[in-house]
Amino acid sequence: MVTPTKTMVPGMMVYSGKGDVTWARTHRDLDFQRGRDDAFMDLYKRFLFAKHGAVPRYSDLDFPTLIGPDLLGTSHVLGVAHENPDNFTFESFGKNTTVGRGLNYLGKHLGTVPFPGFRRSVQDVYEIVKKTKRALLSEVRTQQDDSEISYRRLVIPVANKHDEVTNVLVSVIRS
């Protein structure tokens, strides 16, 4: 897996495996696009307002209220405390999420998502967010079965009372 440095943010990556191909580009400095990413900008501002330290604390956040109606159905929270990214666990899962055959992954591990290339690109971003304690904005294109899926994803770190990143909030806007 990826081991980020202080200055490293992934640029553009292409993953493949067992038929799926995922193209992922991570934007530096949260390069939001006006109009397209307005819901992301609003969410990011709410997180900045809500946080009580360098990283927002899980116990202080009311996720449904914070996420807001525009992103609630396509957002999920993962527990990322485990060292192995395959064991990151979906603690909430948006009912309108179409990634991974549109199945509900609530309570399941990231390793159960059936597309290896897609799963690897997600794991890399989540690990970087966990290690750097910084939000990342990515653009993703993936082929899953007969469907081509394109979306933008904002991943925000969430910490425990010891300021260790134990969760990530993931919100998606489909293209």
PyMOL commands that set and color helices and strands:
alter all, ss='L'
color gray80, all
select helices_A, chain A and resi 38-50+58-60+63-67+72-74+85-87+110-112+116-132
alter helices_A, ss='H'
color red, helices_A
select strands_A, chain A and resi 12-17+20-27+75-79+89-93+136-144+147-159+165-174
alter strands_A, ss='S'
color yellow, strands_A
deselect
rebuild
show_as cartoon
